[in-house]
Every structure is written in C-alpha cells, then in structure tokens.
C-alpha cells in the first residue's frame, strides 16, 4: 500500500519538476543536463515498471544500434577518451525521452500541473517577445543585459546574454507547447475563434525568432508554421501571419545590419539555392573529406576540431571549427555512414507521417493537431538542410530528445505501472 502511494507521488513530483524545463533551458546546459541525469536514473531504478509495446521494436532496435555505433566510433577514434566522454553517457538522453513520454500524459490529466505548464510557457513566450524588442531598440534588455558587442548591430539575445541562442530556443519549444494546447481537440471549425491562443503564440514566437537575428531558426520556424497551417488548410491564418511579419520586418528596416542580414538570407535561399554561407561550405567540404577517408565508423566525436586543419582535409582558410555545423555531415565525419542512415530513416519517417496526416485531412477532414505539432517539432529538430550546432552538445541533445519524448507520448509505445513484488 505504502509502495503504491509512494510511486504515485514520485510520478506527480517528476511531473512538476518536468514542467520547469523551459526555465531550465534558459538557465544554461547545467540544470537541463541535471534533469536529464535525474530522469535517466529514475528510469534505470524503475525500468521493470516500464513496458514497451510490440510496435516499438523497430524504434528500440534503431536507437540501440545508434548508441552502439557512436561508441564503436569513439573506441576506434584517435582521440578515444575525448570521444567516449560524449558518447558513453549518451544513453541518458534516450532514457530521458522515455520518462518524458510517460509524464506528458500525466501532466495533461492533472489539472494543477496542466495549469502551471500553460502558465510557464505563456509567461516565457510573452516575456521574451517584449524583452527582445526592448533590447532591439535600447541595446539592453529589461534586466540590463547588453547585446554582445561584436553582434550588437544584428542580433538580440534577451535572457541568454552572450549566448546567441534566443531564436534557436524559441523555435525548438514553440511546437511542443502548441501541441500541448491542442490536447485532444480535433477539427476546429474556426481558427480565429476556437484557436485564438494558437494564432497568438505563432505571432509572438515568430516575431521573437525574427528579431533575434537567428536566420536558421527563423527559416525552420516558418517552415514548421507553414506545414502546420497548410495541413490544416487554414490559408486565412497564413495571410494574417504574413501581414504581421511584414509589419515586424518594416519595424526593423531602420537597422541596416538587420536588413542586410535577412537580404543575405533571401539571396542564399532563393537565388544561390545553397545552405549556409561560404564559411559553412568549407566546414561541409572538410566533413565530407573526413567521411571519405573513414566511411564506416568515422573519426570519432569531437575529432573534427583536431583534424580540420590537416592538409588532406583542409577546404579553405575558414574550414576549421569545433564541428561541421550540420548534424548529418557531423555524423558522417564523426561516426560514419550507419548513424547517418539511421537519422535519415527517422527523418523520412517524420516526413511520411506529416504527409499521411495531410492526406487524412483531405480525404476524411480529420486531423490530430497535437500529433502534428509534435511531429513538426522533431522535424525542425533534425532538419537536414540547415546549419546547426553540434549534435552531441548537451543543450542541443536535450532539445532533440525533449521533442522525441513528446512525440513518443502520442504514439503510446511506452507505458508505466508499478509492479508489486
């Protein structure tokens, strides 16, 4: 009896701890990684109480093989300990996503945790919207944090200080919240009346990302927003958002650096039709050269920074960095072809699911917007044709497996019930 009550309380406590994750992400990588470790320990201690469905076998096989492969790459690397330091404890993110998939449904059903979850997200999005525009015009935010001097004329960081990840942060969590807002609500008759919150959140998050100056995050957020509205066949909302963003763009016209920054983005995408700038292209070429030398298992995680200046890999004066700035090329160069294939398979699965939901909307006029939002969140998190941070960075890994956890909750491949001894 006591054990049952204890376990029930543990899940409730974990739920309330988890709803603070948007704040933890703002605080930096330490607290978010601490949450990952705490949840993974809980999974290891109570793993017998987690049951996987039969349908989850392929997913479990792929993610287990992925973990095995990245560690084989580390062992075969010239920098074994440096590489293993990142790959060996990587299982914690996998377990973290398993625990999240259980907690999401509990949060949805618990009135109090549901209320706080909504409140935290709403306050964060509204504050970042106000704070980022305040910083844009005053060069410091409401708490006096100044924009980093070297980027003061073309970027906004808000609460993140010298870390220019405001746009990345918002783009990575906006669709998680939108999905949570939808809950089990399907087939909204009037977007503006039924889902006014959704439209409001889309407007302020897109504006915040835009004003942050993070071009990659903005493009991905726009793609995600368009996919969401297009699948819903809601062209009126597309028009409203387009007009609102045009107004925001007009507001920043007074800053020539911002104007130039987005003009370059427009030219890169629609005229040059390439990903990233010349510096990124040098990183990409170097990563491919490294992959070409060791196709099966790569050079090991964190090897790029140590080998990019070697003559046989060098692709120009700016070919060297800590990582290639693209997840897929990073996997190719660091861990080889097999991990690249696994991530590609998963991305194709996400794309297939989004297309199937669109077809269902067309044929049956039925739609699960919560699932679509979670799919879009993962789609954005692992989109292949964009510049990115390091796949094995703790903060980025947290956001990727965070989105995965939300998505797993919708597929219900995992259940949790306390077994009596």
C-alpha positions as CSV (number, residue, x, y, z in Angstrom):
1,X,0.0,0.0,0.0
2,X,2.8,2.4,1.0
3,X,4.8,1.5,-2.1
4,X,1.8,2.3,-4.4
5,X,1.3,5.7,-2.8
6,X,5.0,6.4,-2.9
7,X,5.3,5.6,-6.6
8,X,2.2,7.7,-7.4
9,X,3.7,10.6,-5.6
10,X,7.0,10.1,-7.4
11,X,5.3,10.5,-10.8
12,X,3.5,13.6,-9.6
13,X,6.7,15.1,-8.3
14,X,8.5,14.3,-11.5
15,X,5.7,15.9,-13.5
16,X,6.0,19.1,-11.6
17,X,9.8,19.1,-11.9
18,X,9.5,18.5,-15.6
19,X,7.2,21.5,-16.3
20,X,10.0,23.7,-15.3
21,X,12.1,22.6,-18.3
22,X,11.6,25.8,-20.3
23,X,13.2,27.8,-17.4
24,X,16.0,25.2,-17.1
25,X,16.8,25.6,-20.8
26,X,17.1,29.4,-20.3
27,X,19.4,28.9,-17.3
28,X,22.0,27.1,-19.4
29,X,23.1,23.5,-20.0
30,X,23.9,22.6,-16.4
31,X,20.4,22.4,-14.9
32,X,18.9,20.9,-18.0
33,X,21.5,18.2,-18.1
34,X,20.9,17.6,-14.3
35,X,17.3,17.0,-15.2
36,X,18.3,14.5,-17.9
37,X,20.5,12.6,-15.4
38,X,17.9,12.6,-12.7
39,X,15.2,11.2,-15.1
40,X,17.6,8.6,-16.6
41,X,18.5,7.4,-13.1
42,X,14.7,7.1,-12.3
43,X,14.3,5.0,-15.5
44,X,17.2,2.7,-14.5
45,X,15.9,2.2,-11.0
46,X,12.3,1.6,-12.1
47,X,13.0,0.0,-15.5
48,X,10.9,-3.1,-14.6
49,X,7.8,-0.9,-14.4
50,X,8.2,0.4,-18.0
51,X,6.6,-1.7,-20.6
52,X,7.2,-1.2,-24.4
53,X,4.6,-2.1,-26.9
54,X,5.2,-4.6,-29.7
55,X,5.1,-1.9,-32.2
56,X,8.1,-0.2,-30.6
57,X,10.6,-2.9,-31.6
58,X,11.9,-1.2,-34.7
59,X,12.4,2.1,-32.9
60,X,14.2,0.4,-30.0
61,X,16.4,-1.5,-32.4
62,X,17.4,1.6,-34.3
63,X,18.1,3.7,-31.2
64,X,20.1,0.9,-29.6
65,X,22.1,0.4,-32.7
66,X,22.7,4.1,-33.0
67,X,24.1,4.2,-29.4
68,X,26.3,1.2,-30.1
69,X,27.7,2.7,-33.3
70,X,28.6,6.1,-31.8
71,X,30.6,4.3,-29.1
72,X,32.3,2.0,-31.6
73,X,33.3,5.1,-33.4
74,X,34.8,6.5,-30.2
75,X,36.7,3.4,-29.5
76,X,38.2,3.4,-33.0
77,X,39.0,7.1,-32.8
78,X,42.4,8.7,-32.5
79,X,41.0,10.6,-29.5
80,X,39.3,7.7,-27.6
81,X,38.8,9.3,-24.2
82,X,37.8,12.7,-25.6
83,X,35.2,11.0,-27.9
84,X,33.9,8.5,-25.3
85,X,33.3,11.4,-22.9
86,X,30.5,12.4,-25.2
87,X,29.2,9.1,-26.5
88,X,29.4,6.7,-23.5
89,X,26.9,8.7,-21.3
90,X,24.7,9.5,-24.2
91,X,22.2,6.8,-23.2
92,X,20.9,9.3,-20.6
93,X,19.2,11.3,-23.3
94,X,17.4,8.2,-24.6
95,X,16.1,7.3,-21.1
96,X,15.2,10.9,-20.6
97,X,12.9,10.8,-23.6
98,X,11.3,7.5,-22.3
99,X,10.4,9.2,-19.0
100,X,9.0,12.3,-20.7
101,X,6.7,10.2,-22.8
102,X,5.1,8.9,-19.6
103,X,5.0,12.3,-17.9
104,X,3.2,14.2,-20.7
105,X,0.0,12.2,-20.4
106,X,0.1,12.6,-16.6
107,X,0.5,16.3,-16.9
108,X,-2.4,16.5,-19.4
109,X,-4.7,14.7,-17.0
110,X,-3.6,16.5,-13.8
111,X,-5.5,19.9,-13.6
112,X,-2.9,21.6,-11.4
113,X,0.2,20.6,-13.4
114,X,-1.6,21.3,-16.6
115,X,-2.4,24.8,-15.4
116,X,1.2,25.5,-14.4
117,X,2.6,24.1,-17.6
118,X,0.4,26.5,-19.6
119,X,1.3,29.4,-17.3
120,X,5.1,28.9,-17.6
121,X,5.0,28.7,-21.3
122,X,2.8,31.7,-21.8
123,X,4.8,33.9,-19.5
124,X,8.1,32.9,-21.1
125,X,6.9,33.5,-24.7
126,X,5.3,36.8,-23.8
127,X,8.3,38.0,-21.8
128,X,10.8,37.0,-24.5
129,X,8.7,38.8,-27.1
130,X,8.6,42.1,-25.1
131,X,12.2,41.8,-23.8
132,X,13.7,41.0,-27.3
133,X,12.0,44.1,-28.9
134,X,13.0,46.2,-25.9
135,X,16.6,45.1,-26.3
136,X,16.5,45.7,-30.1
137,X,15.6,49.4,-29.5
138,X,17.6,50.0,-26.3
139,X,20.7,47.7,-26.8
140,X,20.0,46.1,-23.4
141,X,17.1,44.0,-22.1
142,X,14.7,44.7,-19.2
143,X,17.3,43.4,-16.7
144,X,20.2,45.4,-18.2
145,X,21.8,42.5,-20.1
146,X,23.5,44.0,-23.1
147,X,23.9,42.5,-26.6
148,X,27.4,41.1,-27.1
149,X,29.5,44.0,-28.6
150,X,30.5,42.0,-31.7
151,X,26.9,41.4,-32.6
152,X,25.1,44.4,-31.1
153,X,24.0,45.7,-34.5
154,X,22.4,42.5,-35.9
155,X,21.4,40.1,-33.1
156,X,19.3,40.1,-29.9
157,X,19.9,37.7,-27.1
158,X,17.4,38.7,-24.3
159,X,17.9,36.5,-21.2
160,X,20.6,34.4,-22.8
161,X,23.2,37.1,-22.5
162,X,26.3,36.4,-24.6
163,X,24.8,33.1,-25.8
164,X,23.1,33.9,-29.1
165,X,20.5,31.1,-28.9
166,X,17.3,33.0,-28.3
167,X,15.9,32.1,-31.8
168,X,17.0,28.5,-31.5
169,X,15.4,28.2,-28.1
170,X,12.0,29.5,-29.2
171,X,11.9,27.5,-32.4
172,X,12.7,24.3,-30.6
173,X,9.9,24.6,-28.0
174,X,7.1,26.5,-29.7
175,X,5.5,23.5,-31.4
176,X,5.7,21.4,-28.2
177,X,3.6,24.0,-26.5
178,X,1.2,24.3,-29.5
179,X,0.7,20.6,-29.4
180,X,0.0,20.6,-25.7
181,X,-2.5,23.4,-26.2
182,X,-4.4,21.3,-28.8
183,X,-4.8,18.4,-26.4
184,X,-7.4,16.1,-27.9
185,X,-9.2,18.8,-29.8
186,X,-9.7,17.9,-33.4
187,X,-11.3,19.6,-36.4
188,X,-11.5,23.2,-35.3
189,X,-14.3,24.9,-37.2
190,X,-13.0,28.5,-37.0
191,X,-9.3,29.1,-36.5
192,X,-9.7,32.6,-35.1
193,X,-12.5,31.8,-32.6
194,X,-11.5,28.3,-31.4
195,X,-7.7,28.6,-31.6
196,X,-7.0,32.2,-30.9
197,X,-4.3,31.1,-28.5
198,X,-2.6,29.2,-31.2
199,X,-2.6,32.2,-33.6
200,X,-1.3,34.5,-30.8
201,X,1.5,32.1,-29.9
202,X,2.6,31.7,-33.5
203,X,2.7,35.5,-34.0
204,X,4.8,36.3,-30.9
205,X,7.2,33.3,-31.3
206,X,7.9,34.0,-35.0
207,X,8.4,37.7,-34.2
208,X,10.8,36.9,-31.4
209,X,12.8,34.5,-33.6
210,X,12.9,37.1,-36.4
211,X,14.1,39.9,-34.1
212,X,16.8,37.5,-32.6
213,X,18.6,37.5,-36.0
214,X,18.9,33.7,-35.9
215,X,18.3,33.1,-39.6
216,X,18.4,29.3,-39.5
217,X,15.9,29.2,-36.6
218,X,13.6,31.6,-38.4
219,X,13.6,29.6,-41.6
220,X,12.8,26.4,-39.7
221,X,10.1,28.1,-37.6
222,X,8.5,29.5,-40.8
223,X,8.6,26.1,-42.5
224,X,7.1,24.5,-39.4
225,X,4.3,27.1,-39.2
226,X,3.5,26.8,-42.9
227,X,3.3,23.0,-42.6
228,X,1.0,23.2,-39.6
229,X,-1.3,25.7,-41.3
230,X,-1.2,24.0,-44.7
231,X,-2.1,20.6,-43.3
232,X,-5.0,22.3,-41.5
233,X,-5.9,24.0,-44.8
234,X,-6.0,27.3,-43.0
235,X,-5.0,29.9,-45.6
236,X,-6.6,32.7,-43.7
237,X,-4.2,32.3,-40.8
238,X,-1.3,32.2,-43.2
239,X,-2.4,35.5,-44.6
240,X,-2.7,37.1,-41.1
241,X,0.7,35.8,-40.1
242,X,2.3,37.1,-43.3
243,X,0.9,40.6,-42.8
244,X,2.0,40.7,-39.2
245,X,5.5,39.5,-40.1
246,X,5.6,42.2,-42.8
247,X,4.9,44.8,-40.2
248,X,7.7,43.4,-38.0
249,X,10.1,43.5,-41.0
250,X,9.1,47.1,-41.6
251,X,9.9,48.0,-38.0
252,X,13.5,46.7,-38.2
253,X,14.2,48.5,-41.5
254,X,15.8,51.3,-39.5
255,X,18.6,48.9,-38.7
256,X,20.8,48.5,-41.8
257,X,22.6,45.5,-40.4
258,X,19.4,43.5,-39.8
259,X,18.2,44.4,-43.2
260,X,21.4,43.2,-44.8
261,X,21.4,40.1,-42.7
262,X,18.0,39.0,-44.0
263,X,18.7,40.2,-47.5
264,X,21.7,37.8,-47.5
265,X,19.4,35.0,-46.2
266,X,16.9,35.7,-49.0
267,X,19.7,35.6,-51.6
268,X,21.2,32.4,-50.2
269,X,17.9,30.5,-50.3
270,X,16.1,31.8,-53.4
271,X,18.9,32.9,-55.6
272,X,22.0,30.9,-54.7
273,X,19.9,28.0,-53.5
274,X,22.5,26.8,-51.1
275,X,22.7,26.0,-47.3
276,X,24.7,28.4,-45.2
277,X,27.4,30.8,-46.2
278,X,30.9,30.3,-47.6
279,X,32.4,29.6,-44.2
280,X,29.8,26.8,-43.6
281,X,30.5,25.4,-47.1
282,X,34.2,25.0,-46.1
283,X,33.1,23.1,-43.0
284,X,30.8,20.9,-45.0
285,X,33.6,20.1,-47.5
286,X,36.0,19.3,-44.7
287,X,33.5,17.0,-43.0
288,X,32.9,15.1,-46.3
289,X,36.6,14.7,-46.8
290,X,36.9,13.2,-43.3
291,X,33.9,10.9,-44.1
292,X,35.5,9.8,-47.4
293,X,38.6,8.6,-45.5
294,X,36.7,6.6,-42.9
295,X,33.2,5.8,-44.3
296,X,32.1,3.1,-41.9
297,X,32.7,4.5,-38.4
298,X,34.1,7.9,-38.9
299,X,36.9,9.7,-37.0
300,X,35.1,9.9,-33.6
301,X,33.0,12.5,-31.9
302,X,34.9,15.8,-31.3
303,X,37.6,14.8,-33.8
304,X,36.7,17.5,-36.3
305,X,38.3,20.3,-34.2
306,X,41.6,18.3,-34.1
307,X,41.7,17.2,-37.8
308,X,40.1,20.0,-39.8
309,X,43.4,21.8,-40.3
310,X,45.2,18.8,-41.6
311,X,46.2,19.4,-45.3
312,X,44.3,16.4,-46.6
313,X,41.0,17.7,-45.0
314,X,41.5,21.5,-45.3
315,X,39.0,23.1,-47.6
316,X,39.9,26.8,-47.2
317,X,41.1,29.4,-44.7
318,X,37.9,29.0,-42.6
319,X,37.4,25.3,-42.9
320,X,38.2,24.6,-39.2
321,X,35.7,24.7,-36.3
322,X,34.6,22.6,-33.4
323,X,32.1,20.8,-35.6
324,X,30.8,21.0,-39.2
325,X,27.6,22.9,-38.4
326,X,25.3,20.3,-39.8
327,X,24.0,17.3,-37.9
328,X,24.1,14.9,-40.9
329,X,27.6,15.8,-42.1
330,X,28.8,15.7,-38.5
331,X,27.5,12.1,-38.1
332,X,29.2,11.2,-41.4
333,X,32.6,12.6,-40.4
334,X,32.4,11.6,-36.8
335,X,30.5,8.3,-36.6
336,X,30.2,7.1,-40.2
337,X,27.6,6.1,-42.7
338,X,25.4,3.8,-40.5
339,X,24.4,6.5,-37.9
340,X,23.7,8.9,-40.8
341,X,21.4,6.3,-42.3
342,X,19.6,5.8,-39.0
343,X,19.0,9.5,-38.6
344,X,17.9,9.8,-42.2
345,X,15.4,6.9,-41.8
346,X,13.9,8.7,-38.8
347,X,13.6,12.0,-40.6
348,X,11.9,10.3,-43.6
349,X,9.5,8.6,-41.1
350,X,8.6,12.0,-39.7
351,X,8.1,13.4,-43.2
352,X,5.9,10.4,-44.2
353,X,3.7,10.8,-41.1
354,X,3.2,14.5,-41.8
355,X,2.2,13.7,-45.4
356,X,-0.2,11.0,-44.3
357,X,-1.9,13.4,-41.8
358,X,-2.4,15.8,-44.7
359,X,-4.0,13.1,-46.8
360,X,-6.3,12.2,-43.9
361,X,-7.3,15.8,-43.6
362,X,-8.1,16.0,-47.3
363,X,-10.0,12.7,-47.5
364,X,-11.7,12.5,-44.2
365,X,-11.5,16.0,-42.8
366,X,-10.0,14.6,-39.6
367,X,-6.8,15.8,-38.0
368,X,-4.8,15.2,-34.8
369,X,-3.2,18.6,-34.4
370,X,-1.4,17.6,-31.2
371,X,0.4,14.8,-33.0
372,X,1.2,17.1,-36.0
373,X,2.8,19.7,-33.7
374,X,5.0,17.1,-32.1
375,X,6.0,15.7,-35.5
376,X,6.8,19.2,-36.6
377,X,8.9,19.8,-33.5
378,X,11.0,16.7,-34.3
379,X,11.1,17.7,-38.0
380,X,12.6,21.1,-37.0
381,X,15.0,19.5,-34.5
382,X,16.6,17.1,-37.1
383,X,16.0,19.0,-40.3
384,X,19.0,18.0,-42.6
385,X,19.2,21.1,-44.9
386,X,20.2,23.7,-42.3
387,X,23.2,24.9,-40.4
388,X,23.2,23.7,-36.8
389,X,25.1,23.4,-33.6
390,X,26.9,20.2,-32.6
391,X,24.6,17.1,-32.5
392,X,26.4,16.0,-29.3
393,X,26.2,19.3,-27.5
394,X,24.3,18.7,-24.2
395,X,21.8,21.6,-24.7
396,X,21.0,20.6,-28.3
397,X,20.8,16.9,-27.4
398,X,18.3,17.9,-24.6
399,X,16.1,19.7,-27.1
400,X,16.2,16.9,-29.7
401,X,15.3,14.2,-27.2
402,X,12.8,16.5,-25.5
403,X,10.9,16.7,-28.8
404,X,11.2,12.9,-29.2
405,X,9.8,12.3,-25.8
406,X,6.7,14.4,-26.6
407,X,6.2,12.5,-29.8
408,X,6.6,9.1,-28.2
409,X,3.8,10.1,-25.8
410,X,1.5,10.4,-28.8
411,X,2.4,7.0,-30.2
412,X,2.0,5.4,-26.8
413,X,4.8,2.9,-27.4
414,X,5.6,3.0,-23.7
415,X,3.6,2.6,-20.5
416,X,4.3,2.7,-16.8
417,X,2.7,0.8,-14.0
418,X,4.1,-0.1,-10.6
419,X,4.6,-3.9,-10.3
420,X,4.0,-5.4,-7.0
421,X,6.9,-7.5,-5.6
